Amino acid sequence: MIGQFPWDPFPHGIPLPKGPDPLPALAYEAAVKAADAYRGVRDALRIEGDAMRIGNRFVPVGYYRDVAFIACGSAAGSMAIAAFDALHDRLTTGFTVGPTPIPPELPFLHIPLPLGGPGSPRAEEVARGALEVAESLGERQLLLLLLSPGTIAALALPPPGMSGEEFGRFLSDAHVRGASGREVGLLARVLARGPVAGRLGTAVPRADIATFVVDHGDGATLLGGGPVHPVAPAEREQARAVLRRLHLESALPTMSLADLAPGGGPALVGAAPRHRPVRIAGPNDALRAAGDVLFDKKWRSRLAMLQIEGSPELAADRFIERFEGIVAREADLELDHSQGIGAFAMTTLGLPEGADEGPGLARFLHRAQERMRRPEMCIALLRTSGPIGSTEYPPGAVIGRPTDPQATVPAGRARAIPMQAGVTDVGCLAIALLGKPTTS
């Protein structure tokens, strides 16, 4: 297992990865460490002498009478513990919601919420708890919003006229009909009730808010429905266009359609958050660290794509096509002392926030295995969130030739790479490696 959640994902003293795929395992480890939500919060929130750093702001240590936090999503526990370690007894109220447990050392309320999208049976309870924390704060008090992917399941309530189950089915149907994960997030943000679309921010009229986010690739505005970002008119227009394209307008209650009309929606539309959210971890962090590992191990390290869009099959096609283009441009591979060419990219597999990535991982690797034509090649897909979701699927897996030349592996079988959940969630890391031909 990688690390001892949630204190340190990779404690010192752990030996280098063993097995047939040490290079993908090392890159995986580096990517997760670079995007570790705990370290990100600790960097952004700390006491420095007589000053408290809160993202890009500094205030005197005693400026706030009370500090509260709400932590939601797949890395909620890691982020909450970071806030507790940074501020200790200055934290007076806390509330965590997520799919992974938190240790008993954290003396605040925790509601376990499985992975998923809007429509959870406990969503009303969670949304009410978040609003109660926010509404209890006043002047010279601070609310820390610690948000990671999966927050949407905690905060987005169904629109009037729909049950949670119906709203969940509506969004799933939109995805099946061709809506991208980002478009599903937009529909949830624009249509949902609860502390999304800026409503959590407006529930704190006098206290300050500091928002720290783990970015999955879709940006802070869509994450969790945008609890501090009111819906802009352009977003409503985009949502209407998605519904028309998918022929789903008739599936919505009349009141929701009226809210989507030009000029519809609550009066807070278009207002800006008082403080810009601070991104404490994102896909770029994972990419940079993975690339450095390849370079340090004497491989040519190349960025294939920042973010691969599309379904698992389409993402696999695009990744292999881009990698083959890189290989074609580097025909002098056998003339230098490198071990081979490695390329990497991030992807959400086209899935909505909160969706189980496990089945998508299997589909991506199955398609990649069908498309690979080089015997010296291997491809890995690695979930930075770890094994959240169905236990049938590993956190990451590799297909193709092992990077350990002495290893013997069954032909055509994917090889799992373990990791512990709850440290971060910045999407899936795709790695392609083409080693030099072996000489017999």
VOBAPA-742137 format. One record per residue (C-alpha): x, y, z. Coordinates in pm, whole numbers, padded with zeros to 5 digits, always signed. Layout:
BEGIN
XYZ ...
// end
This chain:
BEGIN
+00000+00000+00000 +00109+00356-00064 +00135+00554+00257 -00046+00567+00587 -00360+00767+00515 -00394+01046+00574 -00078+01164+00745 +00177+01097+00473 +00101+00907+00152 +00463+00798+00113 +00647+00782+00450 +01026+00786+00443 +01187+00445+00453 +00955+00267+00211 +01173+00074-00038 +01152+00148-00408 +00864-00026-00589 +00930-00389-00674 +00772-00612-00935 +00756-00600-01313 +00661-00231-01341 +00889-00023-01119 +00889+00281-01348 +00508+00328-01368 +00491+00265-00993 +00756+00530-00922 +00581+00779-01151 +00250+00703-00977 +00405+00764-00637 +00562+01091-00749 +00237+01214-00907 +00030+01147-00596 +00289+01305-00367 +00307+01617-00583 -00073+01654-00576 -00117+01548-00212 -00410+01745-00068 -00267+01736+00285 +00057+01902+00181 -00131+02147-00039 -00347+02269+00248 -00049+02287+00483 +00136+02504+00232 -00161+02738+00190 -00276+02755+00554 -00023+02812+00830 +00094+03029+01115 +00409+03229+01040 +00521+03423+01346 +00248+03674+01430 +00065+03621+01100 -00176+03360+00971 -00142+03272+00604 -00472+03190+00434 -00396+03116+00072 -00266+03442-00074 -00373+03656+00223 -00209+03727+00557 -00390+03841+00872 -00275+03884+01234 -00295+03559+01428 -00567+03690+01659 -00773+03858+01388 -01043+03588+01374 -01236+03502+01688 -01332+03160+01548 -01234+02945+01252 -01465+02675+01115 -01421+02435+00825 -01634+02226+00591 -01443+01951+00407 -01615+01752+00132 -01518+01499-00131 -01272+01218-00189 -00985+01398-00010 -01198+01550+00269 -01021+01366+00550 -00674+01456+00428 -00767+01824+00388 -00943+01840+00726 -00644+01693+00907 -00417+01943+00734 -00633+02230+00861 -00632+02081+01210 -00253+02037+01207 -00208+02393+01083 -00443+02571+01327 -00497+02329+01620 -00718+02488+01888 -00798+02786+01665 -01040+02554+01485 -01366+02570+01678 -01610+02396+01440 -01559+02130+01175 -01765+01914+00942 -01630+01648+00702 -01817+01449+00438 -01661+01190+00211 -01618+00825+00110 -01306+00757+00318 -01294+00738+00699 -01116+00994+00915 -00902+00904+01216 -01038+00951+01569 -00778+01222+01634 -00997+01464+01438 -01258+01575+01695 -01529+01694+01455 -01844+01556+01296 -01792+01320+01001 -02067+01188+00774 -01960+00898+00551 -02095+00946+00200 -02021+00688-00070 -01889+00784-00410 -02157+00905-00647 -02338+01197-00802 -02631+01407-00680 -02924+01216-00535 -02765+01053-00230 -03019+00958+00041 -02810+01153+00295 -02769+01464+00080 -03041+01659+00265 -02870+01588+00598 -02530+01687+00463 -02651+02005+00293 -02838+02109+00606 -02527+02050+00818 -02308+02255+00583 -02555+02544+00583 -02583+02533+00963 -02207+02571+00997 -02201+02857+00746 -02499+03043+00892 -02360+03024+01246 -02066+03249+01159 -02050+03627+01188 -01802+03912+01193 -01436+03836+01265 -01499+03467+01199 -01360+03256+00915 -01505+02964+00718 -01259+02732+00543 -01415+02544+00252 -01199+02241+00170 -01336+02093-00152 -01227+01792-00357 -01396+01585-00631 -01707+01412-00501 -01833+01726-00327 -02124+01740-00572 -02284+01435-00404 -02276+01614-00070 -02409+01957-00164 -02635+01926-00471 -03001+01865-00386 -03268+01785-00647 -03460+02074-00802 -03823+02134-00698 -04051+01868-00840 -03786+01592-00851 -03674+01341-00590 -03307+01274-00530 -03335+00943-00710 -03506+01106-01009 -03242+01379-01027 -02965+01121-01017 -03130+00923-01299 -03178+01242-01502 -02806+01326-01483 -02707+00965-01558 -02936+00967-01861 -02774+01290-01981 -02433+01123-01964 -02556+00813-02148 -02701+01034-02422 -02365+01197-02483 -02314+01472-02226 -01952+01501-02118 -01860+01482-01752 -01816+01859-01753 -02161+01909-01908 -02321+01683-01647 -02152+01894-01379 -02288+02209-01541 -02644+02069-01542 -02612+01969-01176 -02477+02311-01081 -02745+02508-01268 -03045+02292-01175 -02974+02178-00819 -03099+02321-00492 -02890+02332-00178 -02558+02503-00097 -02437+02506-00460 -02429+02778-00727 -02300+03036-00478 -02567+02976-00213 -02322+02858+00051 -02130+03181+00002 -02442+03393+00044 -02524+03203+00366 -02217+03369+00520 -02297+03740+00482 -02057+03876+00745 -01786+03614+00802 -01490+03565+00568 -01462+03258+00344 -01142+03093+00222 -01186+02816-00034 -00917+02557-00105 -00980+02317-00393 -00831+01997-00532 -00892+02044-00904 -00995+01733-01096 -00953+01908-01429 -01287+02088-01469 -01199+02393-01258 -01317+02541-00927 -01644+02680-01061 -01791+02337-01140 -01635+02151-00847 -01911+02056-00606 -02158+02271-00796 -01961+02587-00717 -02075+02663-00359 -01919+03012-00369 -01969+03079-00742 -02317+03208-00836 -02442+03089-01174 -02366+03328-01458 -02618+03391-01739 -02380+03228-01988 -02389+02906-01784 -02768+02894-01802 -02749+02942-02176 -02495+02658-02204 -02718+02432-01992 -03017+02505-02218 -02806+02418-02522 -02702+02085-02367 -03064+01997-02283 -03179+02081-02636 -02902+01874-02791 -02988+01574-02575 -03367+01620-02609 -03405+01627-02230 -03603+01946-02177 -03926+01752-02135 -03773+01550-01850 -03747+01857-01624 -04016+02007-01401 -04175+02329-01529 -04016+02537-01253 -03666+02424-01350 -03727+02514-01714 -03846+02858-01605 -03527+02910-01403 -03323+02826-01714 -03501+03083-01928 -03319+03412-02005 -03341+03628-01694 -03443+03331-01479 -03281+03199-01167 -03219+03361-00829 -03123+03724-00786 -02762+03642-00694 -02680+03536-01052 -02349+03672-01176 -02206+03790-00843 -01839+03711-00788 -01701+03525-00485 -01551+03755-00224 -01220+03570-00228 -01081+03378-00520 -01056+03002-00449 -00702+02871-00402 -00612+02563-00604 -00392+02357-00374 -00351+02058-00609 -00431+01985-00971 -00347+01775-01278 -00040+01984-01365 +00123+01892-01034 +00088+01522-01108 +00210+01558-01468 +00521+01751-01373 +00623+01500-01107 +00563+01197-01330 +00768+01355-01608 +01056+01424-01371 +01067+01057-01270 +01096+00944-01630 +01374+01195-01695 +01565+01095-01381 +01550+00730-01485 +01717+00813-01821 +01403+00801-02032 +01307+01068-02280 +01019+01237-02101 +00748+01393-02318 +00411+01553-02245 +00151+01390-02469 -00148+01604-02363 -00243+01814-02063 -00595+01669-02052 -00737+01392-02271 -01104+01457-02337 -01368+01198-02417 -01489+00855-02311 -01242+00588-02194 -01222+00438-02544 -01182+00775-02714 -00926+00884-02455 -00723+00566-02519 -00737+00623-02896 -00624+00984-02863 -00346+00899-02620 -00199+00624-02838 -00229+00839-03150 -00044+01123-02981 +00223+00888-02848 +00280+00734-03191 +00328+01086-03327 +00591+01153-03061 +00772+00828-03144 +00767+00909-03516 +00936+01244-03452 +01213+01084-03247 +01355+00833-03492 +01704+00864-03340 +01606+00675-03022 +01858+00394-03076 +02146+00640-03116 +02151+00778-02761 +02190+00631-02413 +01829+00672-02301 +01621+00374-02191 +01338+00468-02425 +01059+00724-02471 +00793+00795-02211 +00488+01018-02250 +00211+01110-02010 -00123+01288-01988 -00414+01337-01748 -00774+01238-01811 -01109+01230-01633 -01222+00957-01876 -01513+01185-01963 -01683+01092-01636 -01895+01323-01421 -01767+01432-01081 -01816+01156-00826 -01841+00871-01078 -01656+00547-01008 -01346+00553-01230 -01284+00178-01194 -01495+00057-01490 -01356+00341-01702 -01001+00233-01616 -01077-00118-01740 -01234+00014-02062 -00938+00245-02130 -00680-00031-02085 -00883-00283-02286 -00899-00041-02578 -00530+00045-02543 -00440-00324-02551 -00634-00364-02875 -00454-00066-03031 -00095-00137-02923 +00122-00270-03204 +00473-00244-03057 +00612-00535-02849 +00843-00300-02653 +00553-00078-02539 +00349-00060-02220 +00065+00167-02108 -00048+00247-01755 -00358+00421-01625 -00337+00529-01262 -00615+00679-01050 -00480+00951-00822 -00786+00905-00599 -00687+00546-00528 -00935+00257-00497 -01247+00462-00424 -01552+00287-00566 -01598-00076-00665 -01341-00310-00511 -01339-00506-00837 -01098-00254-00993 -00744-00165-00878 -00619+00191-00824 -00397+00158-01130 -00286-00101-01381 -00030-00161-01657 -00054-00354-01983 +00224-00449-02225 +00592-00516-02172 +00717-00480-01812 +00977-00212-01750 +01182-00461-01548 +01359-00662-01824 +01404-00958-01588 +01033-00987-01507 +00815-01264-01642 +00446-01181-01671 +00148-01356-01833 +00086-01230-02186 -00222-01014-02230 -00285-00965-01857 -00313-00627-01686 -00095-00586-01377 -00234-00392-01080 -00042-00119-00896 -00166-00057-00539 -00225+00274-00365 -00417+00398-00063 -00727+00616-00104 -00807+00958+00031 -00482+01145-00032 -00587+01344-00340 -00796+01326-00657 -00668+01514-00962 -00784+01267-01226 -00621+00967-01391 -00257+00965-01501 -00190+00791-01833 +00167+00682-01910 +00301+00525-02231 +00652+00379-02239 +00843+00250-02540 +01167+00079-02446 +01447-00002-02682 +01426-00342-02852 +01586-00618-02648 +01876-00807-02799 +01881-01184-02770 
// end
